[in-house]
Amino acid sequence: MDSRERIYSLLHLEEADRVGYVDFFWSETRSRWEQEGLPKDVFLCKYFGMDIYIMGVDVSPKFDTVTLEEGKEWVVVRDAFGVLIKRWRAKSGTPFPLAPAVRTLEEFKEYFEPLLDPELPMRVSSSKYPFKGDLEKALKKMQEEFFVVVGVLGPFEYVRHILGSRVDNILRYFYKDPKMLEHIFDVVGHFLSKLTKAFLDIGVDGVWVWDDVGYNRGPFISPKMYKKFVQPQHRRIVEQFRNKNLPAILHTDGNVNILIDHFIDAGFTALQPLEAKAGMDVRVLKEKYGDRLAFIGNIDVRALSSGPEAIKKEVLSKLPIAATGGGYIGGSDHSVPPTVSLENYRLFTRILKKYGRYPLRRVSE
């Protein structure tokens, strides 16, 4: 099997030749690994033999990014979303929001909403977009080696960011001005669905929605709020892919156990990364949802940082259960931090691919 055949089977809850594999890395991790022998400028998807490639799309309103202040370790910028942020100059980390892009519905309608018109010629969704041929060529080339999905920022993350990034900012609006939120979610959901439809039309293999709706103790919003505000927009993005029997993957950090049924109802067919640090456990999820949902990740990066014995124990305690019957793609439970050595990470991928072949090997072998 090639990667496209493998991932298609696994995401349709069927066994393949082996489990799939995909992962993500901090920039500092790559810097450490280059000091440990990783070739510079290597394409990590190919180097580690991943199966999935995510084709990104710029969903920002495309405001000019302006640097307003520079310090030794940080800069203050008005970013492409119109948000004023303070971010580290040369290392990873969540930017600190200083001011939102919009504060009122009137502001959103006046200078933000017009930029989310899917027919603006700069958008891939526009009938006037002049470079669709380039997209098609790039997609076909990547599909020679990978299962290729379009990756898009989800509606909750999008709206949260333009209202100031801090979660508490958007949470206030759910109670303070729900009509404003409903309008913004509707506009954003329509916009995102049109952008992803453009990639669907050129032949991508699925959709990957990046939408963190939880933290380590649970979701940011209740199931009721999710169903009212977020789920309709998730469904809007996903259903066009599901109508063609293509998979829809949701990335969300945190403990989102109580939302999983609603994710499935929205049309998602796979959940990633299953953050072990937040109490997500693929073994429990497999038993409860394995006939309806595929799983990606859940390998605790704390184990990957702890050496060979911890790595083998972590992988082999989860893999036989998660991979049985298909529906599992290996990877970390978030993204790989610089506490993980290159040697340890290579060991993880070897174990995953050795014991993840079908028919599954017994752990004792």
N, C-alpha and C positions, 0 to 999 in steps of 0.2 A: 504493500500500500504506500502511496505517497501521502504527504501531509494533508492535502485537501480531502482525500478519501478517508483518511484516518479520523480527522476531526469531525467531518460530516457524520460518520458512523457514531462516534462517541457522543456527540451532541444530540443525536437522535436515539440515545440510550441503547446503543448496540455495541457489542464488543468489536474491536478492530484487531490489528496485529499486535499493537501495544497501546498503553495509555499515551495520551498526548502530553505536551509540555510547552509552557510559556511562562515568562517571568519578566520582572521589571527591577531596575537598579537605581540607587542613588548615584549622582555624579561623583560623589566622594568615594563610593565603592569602586567605581571604575579607576579612579586615580590610584587607589591603594593597589588594585590588581595589576595595573601597569608597572608598579614598582616590584610586584611579585612575578612578573614575567608575561603578563597579558600583552600581546602585540598592540601597539598604538594604532588608533583609528580603525580597529577591526569592527565589523558589523556583528554585534553580539547575538542577534537572532541566528545568524549562520554559524557563528563560532561555537555556540552551545547546542546547536541542532534543534532550535525551537520549531514548532509546527504552525504557529499563528502569527500573522503580521497585521498590525492595526494601521489602517490608512487614515490619517488624521485630516480634519477639515477645520478651517478657521471660522468659528462661530461668533467671534466678537463683533460688535457694531463697527469696529475698525476706526475708532477715534485715534488721532495721532498720539503716540506715546511721547510724553514730554517729561524730561528729567528736571525736577525743580530744586533739588538739593542733593549734594554729594558729601558723604563722610568717608572716613578711612575704611570702614567695614560695611557700610550700608548706603543706599540711595533712596531718595523719595521721588516717586514718579506718579504721574497721572497716566494710567495704563490704557490699553486698547478698549477696555470696557468702560472707561470714564471714571474708574475708581482711583482715589488717591491712596497710594500704599507706600509703606516703608519696607524695603526688602534687603536681604543680605547681598553684598556685592559679589562674593565668590564662593558661596556655599549654599547647600540646600536648606530649606526651611520655609514654613508657611509665612507669607508676607503679612505684615501688620497693617490692617486697614486704618486709614486716618479720616477719610470722608467718603461717603457713598457716591455713586453716579447720579442717583435720583432719590428724592425724598418724598415726592408726592406723585399722584397719578397724572396731574397736569404736566409736571416736568417730564415724566416718561412719555406721554403722548406728544409733547412738543418737540423734543430733540433726540429721543432714543428710539421710539417706535418706528419712525420713518426709515431708520437704518436697518431695520429687520425685515425689509421687503425682500422676499425671495427672488423677485424679478429684477433687482438691481444688477446691472451687467457684470459687476465684480464678483457676483455669487455663482457658485457652480450650479445652483438650482435654476439660474436664469436661462431662458431660451436664447438669450444673446451672449451667454458666456462663451468666449472665443477659443478656449483651450480644452474642450472636452476630449478632443483626440489625444492629447497628451495624457489625460487621466486614463483613458482606455488602454493606451499602450503600456503605461506604468502598471496598471492592474494586471494585465495579461502576463507581463514579465514577472511580477511578484507571485502570481498564481502558479508559476512553474515550480516554485519551491515551498509556498506557504498557503495555508487557508487564510484568505484575506477578508477582513471585516472592516467596515467603516467605523471609526471611533468618534463619538460625539459627546460633548458636555451635556449632562442631563438637565432637565428643567429646574429641579430644586437647587442644584449647584449654581446654575446660571442666575436665577433670581436672587439667591442668597448673595452672590458676588456683587451684583449691581446695587443691592441695598446696603452694601458696606462690608461684605465678607463675614463679619462676625455672626455666628449663629443666633445670638440673642437678638440681633437687629431684625432678622426676618421673623423670628418667633413672635415678636411684639405685633407685627402686622397681621398675623393670623387672628388676633383678637381686636387690635386697634382699628384696622382698616381692611377687612376681608374682601370687600368689593374691589379695592385697588389690587390686591393680590390675585384675585380671580382673573381680572383683566390682563395683568402682566403675565401670569402663567399661560393664559390662552394665546397671547401673542407669541410668546417664546416657544410654546409647544408647536404652534403652526409653523413657525420659522424653522425649528429643528427638524420637523417631519419633512419639510420640503427639501432641506439640504441633504438629508439621508436618502430621500427618494432619488435624488440625482445620482448617487452612488449605486443604489439598487438598480437603476436603469442601465448603468454601464456594466453590471454583472458581478458586484461583490458577493461574497459568500455568506454574509450575515452582518449584524449590527452589534456594536459594543457601546453601551451607554455608561458614561462615568458620572455617577450621581451619589455622592456620600450623603446618606440620610440617617446615619447613626453614629454613636460614640460607644465607649467601652461598656456602658451600662444599659444601653438600649437605644431606640430610635430618638431622633430629635423631635419628632411629632408623633401624635397618636395614630393608630390605624384609621380612626374616623377622619382626621385631618389629611392623612395620606390619600384616602379614597376620594375626598372632596377636591383637593387642590392638585396633587401630584399624579395620581394614578391615571386620570383622563389624558394627561399629556404623555406619560409613558406609553399608554395604549396607542395613542396617536402615532408615535414614532415607530412602535414595534409592529403594529398590525399589518402594515404594508409588507413587511418581511415574512410574517407568519402566513400571510395569504399565499406566499410562494413556497411555503414549507422550509423557509430558511431560519436559522437559529437567531435568537436575540439574547445577548449576554448583558447582565447588569453587574457593574462594579459598584459596591458600596462597602465602605469600612464600617467597623463597629458591630455591635450586637443587634442584629435585625431579625431575630428569630420570630418575633410576633408579627412581622410584616410579610413573611415569606408566602403565605397563602395569597396575599394581595398582589405580590410580585407575579405569581403564577397567573392570577386572574388578569393582570395587565398584559400578559402575553410573553413574559420572559421565560426562556427555556434553560438558562444557566445562570449560576450565581458565583461571583468572584469578589474578593479573594478569601472569604471565610476567615476572618481575623481571629486566630487562636487566642491571642492576647485579650480579646474581648469576649471570650467564652463561646465562640463558634466551633463546632466539632463536626467534621464531615461524616464521622461514623454514625452519629445520632441523626444527622440530616439525611443520610443515605437511607436509613431504615424508615424514616417518616415520609420522605419526598422522592425517593429514588425512582419511582415509576412515573414521575411528572417533571423532574428537574435534574439537570446535570450540574456538576460542581467543578470548580477550578480553584486550586490553591490549597490553603489550610496547613501547609508545612511551616511550622513555627520557626521564625527566623532566630529566635533565642536558641533553639537547638542547633541551627546551622552555624551559630557562633561558638558552639560549645565543644566541638571536636567529633571525631569519627564515631564513637560509641553512641553519643547523643543523637547524631544525625541518623545513624542506622535504626536506632530505636524509634525515633520519631516517624521516619518514612514507613518502616515495616509495621508499625502499630496501626497505621491508617490505610495504607495502600491496598492490602488484600480486601478490606471491606469496601472502600470507596470505589475500587476498580471493578468489582464483581458485576457482571452483566453490562459493562460499559458505563458511560456517563461520568467519567472522571478524567480530568486533565491536571497534571501535576504542576506545582509552582509554590512559591512562598505565600505566606498568609498576609502579605501587604506588599512590600517591595524590599529588596535586599540592601541592608545598611552596611556601612564600612566596617562593622564589627565582624563580618563574615570574610574569612580569608579565601583567596582564589582556590587553594588546595581543598578546603572544606566544601566550597561550592561545586567544584568539579566532582568531588566524591558524591555529593547529593545527586547530581544528574546521572552519574553512573549507576547508583543504587536504584534510582527511579526507573531507568530504562532496562536494567537487568531483571528486576523483579516485577516490572510492569508489563511484561510480554504475555500475550494470551496463547495458550491457556496459562493462567497465572501460576507461577512457581510457588511452592510452599516456602515459607520463611526459613525453614531449617535447611533447605537445599543450598 
